[in-house]
Amino acid sequence: MPASLDFATLLACLFFGNFFTVLLILAYRSHYPNERTTLLFLTAKVLQLIIMTLLMLWQYNHFRFAIPVIVLLNLAGGMIEIFALLKLLEVYSSRIKRIYYAVTGSIALCLLLLYLLRSDIQLLVASAALAGALLLVYPAYILGWKVRKTPLQEIMGLLYGIVILSLLGMASRLFYLPPAESHAGEWVQFLYYIGIYLLMFLGTAGFMLLSREQSYAELERVATYDELTGILNRRAFVLRARPLIAAAAREFTPFSFLLLDVDHFKQVNDTYGHDTGDRVLQDFARRIEQQLGNGDLFGRFGGEEFAVLLHRSDEAESGETAERLRQAVHDATIEGIPLSYTVSIGLITIVSGERVPLNTLYKLSDTALYQAKQQGRDRVVRSYG
């Protein structure tokens, strides 16, 4: 029966759940003391432990201002935990911070005035439940509808939605719906307890899983993309190109490999400095990427050398694309700096039922690229193997 889940049992579960979470976070922070998101999360959990302690003391001694203090601390703890979650999702900003400060501060002031004027604990708790539901709407929206990056985030968004409904249900019961003694009232209170326990679960296991997921995503990003230009690094390019080359061999379809090199790049670094050189590479990568299709691969092989794999592109198409890439950066200028640059391109097209190693494609294109530089740079030279 719903009544079997009493408040004291729920309180004990919440207390020990938060207590052991705090211990685990402290152990983690002993090795990563400068991790700000975890510090916010730890602060929220410590506040929640204080709240649980005050609630347990209130069970034995109903001192007058315990409930308003608990409500205000709960608002503060909830806001801080939401901040930690939003930082983890990379949607936290100074604007969001100001909005939450304003909304939470206004709610806290209204609740305090309500208690001083009415001294009605039931009304105060109902209003606090309503406020909690309001504060959770944004993270639930971000997780369930706005971001939608992974199944974990979508499920967390759905669970936060359930918590919001349980808080609204409890607020409604305390305001004007059936009393706790009625069957409907028991079920509303039961669902509220489930919602509170679910909120703790989301704030511990959910947060930890999300943190780990974000860490894996960051590791994958670092392992896949070039830090300076944001395009594929050499390793990721090779891994993605191999199955495309194998598929082209099986289907006997053409593909083309291009090797691109920014002309006189060493001179740019020596004359203007490495910061300017970095800006040239970023501008170059952006211009080239804008000219490529979704099925094409584009990666940085090192320094000023880049590679493009044109999937299902024959000699005519690849020649047109290579010339378009050359024109895209022809005499390109960097904003605020009186310099321009060009690109030389080595190109090879393969139509074969046998799989050609990527290393072979690189060598053939590199030979063509060398010829382009020998012929005066700023041109496309094709290799015929």
C-alpha positions as CSV (number, residue, x, y, z in Angstrom):
1,M,0.0,0.0,0.0
2,P,1.2,3.6,-0.6
3,A,1.0,4.4,3.1
4,S,3.7,1.8,3.8
5,L,6.3,4.2,2.4
6,D,6.5,6.6,5.4
7,F,8.3,9.8,5.6
8,A,10.9,8.6,8.1
9,T,12.0,5.7,5.9
10,L,12.2,8.1,2.9
11,L,14.2,10.5,5.0
12,A,16.7,7.9,6.1
13,C,17.2,6.6,2.5
14,L,17.8,10.2,1.3
15,F,20.2,10.9,4.1
16,F,22.4,7.9,3.7
17,G,22.3,8.2,-0.1
18,N,23.5,11.8,0.0
19,F,26.0,10.9,2.8
20,F,27.8,8.2,0.8
21,T,27.6,10.4,-2.4
22,V,29.5,13.2,-0.5
23,L,32.1,10.7,0.6
24,L,32.7,9.4,-2.9
25,I,32.9,13.0,-4.3
26,L,35.4,14.0,-1.6
27,A,37.5,10.9,-2.6
28,Y,37.3,12.0,-6.2
29,R,38.2,15.6,-5.5
30,S,41.3,14.6,-3.6
31,H,42.8,13.8,-7.0
32,Y,41.0,16.5,-9.0
33,P,40.7,19.5,-6.6
34,N,40.2,22.1,-9.4
35,E,37.2,20.6,-11.0
36,R,34.6,23.3,-10.6
37,T,31.5,21.3,-11.8
38,T,32.2,18.7,-9.1
39,L,32.7,21.4,-6.5
40,L,29.2,22.8,-7.3
41,F,27.7,19.3,-7.1
42,L,29.5,18.6,-3.8
43,T,28.2,21.9,-2.4
44,A,24.6,21.0,-3.3
45,K,24.9,17.5,-1.7
46,V,26.4,19.0,1.5
47,L,23.4,21.4,1.7
48,Q,21.1,18.5,1.2
49,L,22.7,16.6,4.0
50,I,22.2,19.6,6.3
51,I,18.5,19.7,5.2
52,M,18.1,16.0,6.0
53,T,19.7,16.5,9.4
54,L,17.3,19.4,10.2
55,L,14.3,17.4,9.1
56,M,15.3,14.5,11.3
57,L,15.8,16.9,14.2
58,W,12.4,18.5,13.4
59,Q,10.8,15.0,13.7
60,Y,11.7,15.0,17.4
61,N,11.5,18.8,18.2
62,H,9.2,20.9,16.2
63,F,11.1,24.2,16.7
64,R,9.3,27.1,14.9
65,F,11.6,28.2,12.2
66,A,12.9,24.8,11.1
67,I,10.6,24.4,8.1
68,P,11.3,27.9,6.5
69,V,15.0,27.4,7.0
70,I,14.8,23.9,5.4
71,V,12.8,25.3,2.5
72,L,15.3,28.1,1.8
73,L,18.2,25.8,2.1
74,N,16.5,23.4,-0.3
75,L,16.0,26.1,-2.8
76,A,19.7,27.1,-2.6
77,G,20.8,23.4,-2.9
78,G,18.5,22.8,-5.8
79,M,19.7,25.8,-7.7
80,I,23.4,24.9,-7.1
81,E,22.8,21.3,-8.3
82,I,21.0,22.7,-11.4
83,F,24.1,24.9,-12.1
84,A,26.3,21.8,-11.9
85,L,24.1,19.9,-14.3
86,L,23.9,22.8,-16.8
87,K,27.7,23.2,-16.6
88,L,28.1,19.5,-17.4
89,L,25.8,19.9,-20.4
90,E,27.8,23.0,-21.5
91,V,24.7,25.2,-21.6
92,Y,25.5,27.2,-18.4
93,S,26.1,30.9,-19.0
94,S,26.2,34.1,-17.0
95,R,22.7,34.9,-18.4
96,I,21.3,31.6,-17.1
97,K,23.0,32.3,-13.8
98,R,21.4,35.7,-13.4
99,I,18.0,34.4,-14.3
100,Y,18.2,31.6,-11.7
101,Y,19.5,34.0,-9.1
102,A,16.6,36.4,-9.8
103,V,13.9,33.6,-9.9
104,T,15.2,31.7,-6.9
105,G,15.7,34.9,-4.8
106,S,12.2,36.1,-5.6
107,I,10.8,32.7,-4.7
108,A,12.7,32.6,-1.5
109,L,11.5,36.1,-0.5
110,C,7.9,35.2,-1.3
111,L,8.0,32.0,0.7
112,L,9.6,33.8,3.7
113,L,6.9,36.5,3.6
114,L,4.2,33.9,3.2
115,Y,5.4,32.0,6.3
116,L,5.7,35.2,8.4
117,L,2.3,36.4,7.4
118,R,0.4,33.1,7.5
119,S,2.6,30.7,9.6
120,D,1.0,27.9,7.7
121,I,3.5,25.0,7.2
122,Q,1.2,23.1,4.8
123,L,0.9,26.2,2.6
124,L,4.6,26.8,2.7
125,V,5.5,23.2,1.7
126,A,2.9,23.3,-1.1
127,S,4.4,26.6,-2.4
128,A,8.0,25.2,-2.1
129,A,7.0,22.1,-4.1
130,L,5.5,24.3,-6.8
131,A,8.7,26.4,-6.8
132,G,10.9,23.3,-7.1
133,A,8.9,22.1,-10.1
134,L,9.4,25.5,-11.7
135,L,13.2,25.4,-11.2
136,L,13.4,22.0,-12.7
137,V,11.6,22.9,-16.0
138,Y,14.6,24.3,-17.7
139,P,17.1,21.3,-17.1
140,A,14.3,18.9,-18.0
141,Y,13.7,20.8,-21.3
142,I,17.4,20.9,-22.0
143,L,17.9,17.2,-21.4
144,G,14.7,15.9,-22.9
145,W,14.0,18.2,-25.9
146,K,16.7,20.8,-26.5
147,V,20.0,18.9,-26.5
148,R,18.9,15.3,-27.4
149,K,22.5,14.1,-27.9
150,T,22.3,10.7,-26.3
151,P,19.6,8.2,-25.0
152,L,20.9,8.8,-21.4
153,Q,20.2,12.5,-21.7
154,E,16.7,11.9,-23.1
155,I,15.8,9.4,-20.3
156,M,17.1,11.8,-17.7
157,G,14.9,14.5,-19.2
158,L,11.9,12.2,-19.0
159,L,12.6,11.3,-15.4
160,Y,13.0,15.0,-14.5
161,G,9.6,15.5,-16.1
162,I,8.2,12.8,-13.8
163,V,9.7,14.5,-10.8
164,I,8.1,17.8,-11.9
165,L,4.7,16.1,-12.1
166,S,5.1,14.5,-8.7
167,L,5.9,17.9,-7.2
168,L,2.9,19.5,-8.9
169,G,0.7,16.7,-7.6
170,M,1.9,17.2,-4.1
171,A,1.4,20.9,-4.3
172,S,-2.1,20.4,-5.6
173,R,-3.0,18.0,-2.8
174,L,-1.7,20.4,-0.2
175,F,-3.5,23.4,-1.7
176,Y,-7.0,22.0,-2.4
177,L,-7.1,18.4,-3.5
178,P,-8.0,15.3,-1.4
179,P,-6.6,15.0,2.2
180,A,-3.8,12.6,3.0
181,E,-6.2,10.3,4.7
182,S,-8.2,9.6,1.5
183,H,-7.2,6.9,-1.0
184,A,-6.4,9.5,-3.7
185,G,-4.4,11.6,-1.2
186,E,-2.4,8.5,-0.2
187,W,-1.5,7.8,-3.9
188,V,-0.5,11.5,-4.5
189,Q,1.7,11.4,-1.4
190,F,3.2,8.1,-2.5
191,L,4.0,9.4,-6.0
192,Y,5.5,12.5,-4.3
193,Y,7.8,10.3,-2.2
194,I,8.8,8.4,-5.4
195,G,9.5,11.6,-7.1
196,I,11.7,12.9,-4.3
197,Y,13.7,9.6,-4.3
198,L,13.9,9.8,-8.1
199,L,15.3,13.3,-7.8
200,M,18.0,12.0,-5.5
201,F,18.8,9.2,-7.9
202,L,19.1,11.7,-10.8
203,G,21.3,13.9,-8.6
204,T,23.7,11.0,-7.9
205,A,23.7,8.1,-10.3
206,G,22.3,10.2,-13.2
207,F,24.9,13.0,-12.6
208,M,27.8,10.5,-12.4
209,L,26.7,8.7,-15.5
210,L,26.3,11.9,-17.4
211,S,29.7,13.1,-16.2
212,R,31.3,9.9,-17.4
213,E,29.5,10.1,-20.7
214,Q,30.7,13.7,-21.2
215,S,34.3,12.6,-20.4
216,Y,34.2,9.9,-23.0
217,A,32.7,12.3,-25.5
218,E,35.6,14.7,-24.8
219,L,38.2,11.9,-25.1
220,E,36.6,10.9,-28.4
221,R,36.7,14.5,-29.7
222,V,40.3,14.9,-28.8
223,A,41.2,11.5,-30.4
224,T,39.2,12.4,-33.6
225,Y,39.5,16.1,-34.3
226,D,42.5,18.4,-34.9
227,E,42.6,20.9,-32.0
228,L,43.5,23.9,-34.1
229,T,41.3,23.5,-37.1
230,G,38.4,21.4,-35.8
231,I,38.6,18.9,-38.7
232,L,39.6,15.2,-38.6
233,N,43.1,14.5,-37.5
234,R,45.3,12.1,-39.5
235,R,44.5,9.0,-37.4
236,A,40.7,9.6,-37.6
237,F,40.9,10.3,-41.3
238,V,42.7,7.1,-42.0
239,L,40.2,5.0,-39.9
240,R,37.3,6.5,-41.7
241,A,38.8,6.4,-45.2
242,R,39.7,2.6,-45.1
243,P,36.1,1.3,-45.2
244,L,35.2,3.8,-47.9
245,I,38.1,2.7,-50.0
246,A,37.2,-1.0,-49.4
247,A,33.6,-0.4,-50.4
248,A,34.7,1.4,-53.6
249,A,36.8,-1.6,-54.5
250,R,34.0,-4.0,-53.9
251,E,31.5,-2.0,-56.0
252,F,34.1,-1.0,-58.6
253,T,33.3,2.7,-58.1
254,P,35.7,5.6,-58.5
255,F,37.1,7.7,-55.7
256,S,39.7,10.4,-55.5
257,F,42.4,11.4,-53.0
258,L,43.7,14.9,-52.8
259,L,46.7,16.1,-50.9
260,L,46.7,19.9,-50.2
261,D,49.6,22.1,-49.0
262,V,49.4,25.8,-48.1
263,D,52.0,27.6,-50.2
264,H,54.9,29.3,-48.6
265,F,53.6,28.6,-45.1
266,K,57.0,28.6,-43.5
267,Q,57.5,32.1,-44.8
268,V,54.2,33.1,-43.2
269,N,55.3,31.8,-39.8
270,D,58.8,33.4,-40.1
271,T,57.4,36.8,-41.2
272,Y,54.2,37.1,-39.1
273,G,54.6,34.6,-36.3
274,H,53.0,31.3,-35.4
275,D,49.8,32.9,-34.2
276,T,49.2,34.3,-37.6
277,G,50.2,31.0,-39.1
278,D,47.5,29.3,-37.0
279,R,44.9,31.8,-38.2
280,V,45.9,31.0,-41.8
281,L,45.4,27.3,-41.2
282,Q,42.0,27.9,-39.5
283,D,40.9,30.1,-42.3
284,F,42.1,27.5,-44.9
285,A,40.3,24.6,-43.2
286,R,37.1,26.6,-43.0
287,R,37.2,27.6,-46.7
288,I,37.9,24.1,-47.9
289,E,35.3,22.5,-45.6
290,Q,32.6,24.8,-47.1
291,Q,33.3,23.4,-50.5
292,L,33.0,19.7,-49.7
293,G,29.9,17.5,-49.5
294,N,28.7,15.5,-46.5
295,G,30.1,12.2,-47.9
296,D,33.6,13.7,-48.4
297,L,36.4,13.3,-45.8
298,F,38.7,16.2,-44.9
299,G,41.6,15.9,-42.5
300,R,44.8,17.5,-41.4
301,F,47.8,15.3,-41.9
302,G,50.2,17.5,-40.1
303,G,51.6,21.1,-40.3
304,E,50.2,22.8,-43.4
305,E,49.4,19.5,-45.1
306,F,45.7,18.4,-45.5
307,A,44.0,15.5,-47.2
308,V,40.6,15.1,-48.9
309,L,38.9,11.8,-49.9
310,L,36.1,12.3,-52.5
311,H,33.9,9.3,-52.4
312,R,32.4,8.2,-55.7
313,S,34.2,10.9,-57.6
314,D,35.7,10.2,-61.1
315,E,38.4,12.1,-62.9
316,A,36.1,14.8,-64.3
317,E,34.3,15.4,-61.0
318,S,37.5,15.3,-58.9
319,G,39.2,17.7,-61.3
320,E,36.4,20.2,-61.0
321,T,36.3,19.9,-57.2
322,A,40.1,20.3,-56.9
323,E,40.0,23.4,-59.0
324,R,37.1,24.7,-56.9
325,L,39.1,24.2,-53.7
326,R,42.1,26.0,-55.2
327,Q,39.9,28.9,-56.2
328,A,38.2,29.0,-52.7
329,V,41.6,30.0,-51.1
330,H,43.1,31.7,-54.1
331,D,44.7,34.9,-52.8
332,A,42.7,34.5,-49.6
333,T,43.3,37.2,-47.1
334,I,43.3,37.1,-43.3
335,E,41.3,39.8,-41.6
336,G,43.5,42.5,-40.1
337,I,46.7,41.2,-41.7
338,P,48.1,42.3,-45.1
339,L,48.9,38.8,-46.4
340,S,47.3,36.4,-48.8
341,Y,48.0,32.7,-49.5
342,T,47.4,30.0,-52.1
343,V,47.3,26.2,-52.1
344,S,48.9,23.5,-54.2
345,I,47.1,20.2,-54.7
346,G,48.2,16.7,-55.7
347,L,45.3,14.5,-57.0
348,I,44.8,10.9,-57.9
349,T,41.6,9.0,-59.0
350,I,41.2,5.3,-58.6
351,V,38.8,2.9,-60.3
352,S,39.8,-0.6,-59.4
353,G,38.3,-3.8,-58.1
354,E,41.4,-4.2,-55.8
355,R,41.8,-2.3,-52.6
356,V,44.5,0.3,-52.9
357,P,46.3,1.0,-49.6
358,L,45.9,4.6,-48.3
359,N,49.7,4.8,-47.9
360,T,50.0,4.2,-51.7
361,L,47.5,6.9,-52.4
362,Y,49.4,9.3,-50.2
363,K,52.7,8.7,-51.9
364,L,51.2,9.1,-55.4
365,S,49.4,12.3,-54.4
366,D,52.5,13.6,-52.7
367,T,54.5,13.1,-55.9
368,A,51.8,15.1,-57.8
369,L,51.9,17.8,-55.1
370,Y,55.7,18.0,-55.4
371,Q,55.3,18.6,-59.1
372,A,52.7,21.3,-58.5
373,K,55.2,23.1,-56.3
374,Q,58.0,22.7,-58.8
375,Q,55.8,24.2,-61.5
376,G,55.2,27.4,-59.5
377,R,52.6,26.5,-56.9
378,D,48.9,27.6,-56.8
379,R,47.9,24.8,-59.1
380,V,46.4,21.2,-59.3
381,V,48.5,18.4,-60.6
382,R,47.0,14.9,-61.2
383,S,48.9,11.7,-60.7
384,Y,48.1,8.7,-63.0
385,G,49.9,6.2,-60.9
